[in-house]
């Protein structure tokens, strides 16, 4: 078992995800961006069954010379554009450090101001380049970050899990960015989501970072990067649905005040329908973007990442709010239909009354 003072070598991958609009026309963006191309997950283990509904567009750009805890960012940053309006940037930092050094690197890399400033400037430049390829462009302030430490190590003896060979307490300190010793309970929780394909590899997934020991980690990195993008989209979709529900509540208040006219009521219904449609379409695009049912290892990896990032809880919350918004829209539509029916009844009554009056006038006329 490795001791806390053992120097570990590898690469820290820093994923920064941002929202830039409602959708991105990847074919149009690819025609504009030089060196861009669609990505495919490597088929190195279980071939078949891996599918993107719309493969992300990836390009490489020069990275700035940023130092983190004495480690220099590699001069290349990968930028991935997703058709549902998200952009993910991947910075890489080679390291050779002990567990305490990696814990410090983990703490400083998360939400690092220089990296986030570079990411925002880079994405803003890309948006300006692709222009009309982005539908409803709006670069959000929020950035979702995630770290993956890929550790290069010698194969462990047959039957010894890679996480045990490195030491669970050491791994937990790196994943939780904590140089101090953690409690046994905290250690167990931190390393509870471990996925392995063979005896010499492992992906240990936590909510803030993952540690990967694998000679061919690219497919694992792609899945974890997508999970981070998915978390960003669920967070933003949750905020969007909260705002939609508040607007729906204000609409109900206006309707009950009896001050809203027919045209205003129609506009309210159209607005709610648009909000409902945008949220539902984004949810479907996120949910169906990546299919991993044919590759059991990557499917287990994705499920483990989903649990640690609480994606299932975000999804359930999204579905509840979509159902609530749908219910409010149906109630408003039913109320408007009832008012329209009442108005038609009054018009019919008035017409009948007018006809009776005209008949009486004609009858009484000398």
Secondary structure in CASP SS format (residue, H / E / C, confidence):
PFRMAT SS
TARGET T0000
AUTHOR 0000-0000-0000
METHOD secondary structure of the structure
MODEL  1
X C 1.00
X C 1.00
X C 1.00
X C 1.00
X C 1.00
X C 1.00
X C 1.00
X E 1.00
X E 1.00
X E 1.00
X E 1.00
X E 1.00
X E 1.00
X E 1.00
X E 1.00
X E 1.00
X E 1.00
X E 1.00
X E 1.00
X C 1.00
X C 1.00
X C 1.00
X E 1.00
X E 1.00
X C 1.00
X H 1.00
X H 1.00
X H 1.00
X H 1.00
X H 1.00
X H 1.00
X H 1.00
X C 1.00
X C 1.00
X C 1.00
X C 1.00
X E 1.00
X E 1.00
X C 1.00
X C 1.00
X C 1.00
X C 1.00
X C 1.00
X C 1.00
X C 1.00
X C 1.00
X C 1.00
X C 1.00
X C 1.00
X C 1.00
X E 1.00
X E 1.00
X C 1.00
X C 1.00
X C 1.00
X C 1.00
X E 1.00
X E 1.00
X E 1.00
X E 1.00
X E 1.00
X E 1.00
X C 1.00
X C 1.00
X C 1.00
X C 1.00
X E 1.00
X E 1.00
X C 1.00
X C 1.00
X E 1.00
X E 1.00
X E 1.00
X C 1.00
X C 1.00
X E 1.00
X E 1.00
X E 1.00
X E 1.00
X E 1.00
X E 1.00
X C 1.00
X C 1.00
X C 1.00
X C 1.00
X E 1.00
X E 1.00
X E 1.00
X E 1.00
X E 1.00
X E 1.00
X E 1.00
X E 1.00
X E 1.00
X E 1.00
X E 1.00
X E 1.00
X C 1.00
X H 1.00
X H 1.00
X H 1.00
X H 1.00
X H 1.00
X H 1.00
X H 1.00
X H 1.00
X H 1.00
X H 1.00
X H 1.00
X C 1.00
X C 1.00
X C 1.00
X H 1.00
X H 1.00
X H 1.00
X H 1.00
X H 1.00
X H 1.00
X H 1.00
X H 1.00
X H 1.00
X H 1.00
X H 1.00
X H 1.00
X H 1.00
X H 1.00
X H 1.00
X H 1.00
X H 1.00
X H 1.00
X H 1.00
X H 1.00
X H 1.00
X E 1.00
X E 1.00
X C 1.00
X C 1.00
X C 1.00
X C 1.00
X C 1.00
X C 1.00
X C 1.00
X C 1.00
X E 1.00
X E 1.00
X E 1.00
X E 1.00
X E 1.00
X E 1.00
X E 1.00
X E 1.00
X E 1.00
X C 1.00
X C 1.00
X C 1.00
X C 1.00
X C 1.00
X C 1.00
X C 1.00
X C 1.00
X C 1.00
X H 1.00
X H 1.00
X H 1.00
X H 1.00
X H 1.00
X C 1.00
X H 1.00
X H 1.00
X H 1.00
X H 1.00
X H 1.00
X H 1.00
X H 1.00
X H 1.00
X C 1.00
X C 1.00
X C 1.00
X C 1.00
X C 1.00
X C 1.00
X C 1.00
X C 1.00
X H 1.00
X H 1.00
X H 1.00
X H 1.00
X H 1.00
X H 1.00
X H 1.00
X C 1.00
X C 1.00
X C 1.00
X E 1.00
X E 1.00
X C 1.00
X C 1.00
X C 1.00
X C 1.00
X C 1.00
X C 1.00
X E 1.00
X E 1.00
X E 1.00
X E 1.00
X C 1.00
X C 1.00
X C 1.00
X E 1.00
X E 1.00
X E 1.00
X E 1.00
X E 1.00
X C 1.00
X C 1.00
X C 1.00
X C 1.00
X H 1.00
X H 1.00
X H 1.00
X H 1.00
X H 1.00
X H 1.00
X H 1.00
X H 1.00
X H 1.00
X H 1.00
X H 1.00
X H 1.00
X H 1.00
X H 1.00
X H 1.00
X H 1.00
X H 1.00
X H 1.00
X H 1.00
X H 1.00
X H 1.00
X H 1.00
X H 1.00
X H 1.00
X H 1.00
X H 1.00
X H 1.00
X H 1.00
X H 1.00
X H 1.00
X H 1.00
X H 1.00
X H 1.00
X H 1.00
X H 1.00
X H 1.00
X H 1.00
X H 1.00
X H 1.00
X C 1.00
X C 1.00
X C 1.00
X C 1.00
X C 1.00
X H 1.00
X H 1.00
X H 1.00
X H 1.00
X H 1.00
X H 1.00
X H 1.00
X H 1.00
X H 1.00
X H 1.00
X H 1.00
X H 1.00
X H 1.00
X H 1.00
X H 1.00
X H 1.00
X H 1.00
X H 1.00
X H 1.00
X H 1.00
X H 1.00
X H 1.00
X H 1.00
X H 1.00
X H 1.00
X H 1.00
X H 1.00
X C 1.00
X E 1.00
X E 1.00
X C 1.00
X C 1.00
X C 1.00
X C 1.00
X H 1.00
X H 1.00
X H 1.00
X H 1.00
X H 1.00
X H 1.00
X H 1.00
X H 1.00
X H 1.00
X H 1.00
X H 1.00
X H 1.00
X H 1.00
X H 1.00
X C 1.00
X H 1.00
X H 1.00
X H 1.00
X H 1.00
X H 1.00
X H 1.00
X H 1.00
X H 1.00
X H 1.00
X H 1.00
X H 1.00
X H 1.00
X H 1.00
X H 1.00
X H 1.00
X H 1.00
X H 1.00
X H 1.00
X H 1.00
X H 1.00
X H 1.00
X H 1.00
X H 1.00
X H 1.00
X H 1.00
X H 1.00
X H 1.00
X H 1.00
X H 1.00
X H 1.00
X H 1.00
X H 1.00
X H 1.00
X H 1.00
X H 1.00
X H 1.00
X H 1.00
X H 1.00
X H 1.00
X H 1.00
X H 1.00
X H 1.00
X H 1.00
X H 1.00
X H 1.00
X H 1.00
X H 1.00
X H 1.00
X H 1.00
X H 1.00
X H 1.00
X H 1.00
X H 1.00
X H 1.00
X C 1.00
X C 1.00
END
